[in-house]
Structures are given as structure tokens and as C-alpha cells.
Amino acid sequence: MRYLIGVGNYCAFDDSIGLRIVERIAEGGLEQGFRAIDLSGNTLNLLNFLEPATEHILIVDSARMGKAPGEHAFFSPAQVETRKELSGLTTHEGDLLKILEFARQMNYHLPPITFMGIEPQSVDNAMGLSEALRLRLPEYVDAAIRRCLA
């Protein structure tokens, strides 16, 4: 099984982009050859998908990469490092890299994992998306589906 997993927060403006991509895929009936999953901020639930039957996971989220707002990139967990100050592994911190390290230490099956990061324009306490991301949503959906099936 292949998974396209969206993470983020609907109440944090552009941080919701991963969830909106999953939403668009589900509403359009575009799940063909993979399942689209909304993890929201429950990133520890990623552990449920680290099983031998999993062929690939694409995780879609906003990411500060130093690019122009709306630009996106694909990368592996080994190509990035967290900038978050973390006190431990909790349900409130949501650091995917730390969760993957925990999974490695606990001998979970780790299939190939790819991140799709989308540079946010704004991560404010508000609903919606900035125009820079909203206008490119169809592009992100297409890119995510292609990468998930590659």
C-alpha cells in the first residue's frame, strides 16, 4: 500500500496546506493506487502506517525552506533536520523527524518516505490559505499524486 499523508493545522493558515491537498484528493475521488490520509496534528499516528505492507509514504506539509511562498520541494528525511526546540516525544510537538527516529529505535518497518514541503507565506492564527498557495493548490495536488505513484 502507498500512502499520501497530509499534516498540519486548519487554524494556522498556510500550515493547513497538507490537509487541503488530502481533502481535494478525497473530494475528487483521485485515490487510485494509494490512500490519502489526514493526520492533522496527530503525527504520532504515523506509526500506524509503518508496517511491512507499506510500499511508500509521501508526507505533505508546509515547510520553511527559504524559498518563495508557494514553492515546493520533495526531499527525504535524511536530507533535512529539525529546527524545533523539543523537550521530548509528545503528542503536542509534532516533529515528524523525531517520530521517525523513534520508529527506527523501536524497530518499526520503515518504508521509503518522501516529504513534499510547501513554503508558507503566512502561518497565522486564522483559517484559510494565502493567495500564493490557494492559487497553486491544483498544481500541488497533481505533483503529490505523481510523486506518490512514482
Secondary structure, DSSP 4 states (H G I P E B T S, - for coil): -EEEEEE--GGGGGGGHHHHHHHHHHHTT--SSSEEEEEET-GGGGGGG-STT--EEEEEEE---SS-TT-EEEE-GGG-------SSS-TTT--HHHHHHHHHHTT-----EEEEEE--S---SSSS--HHHHTTHHHHHHHHHHHHH-
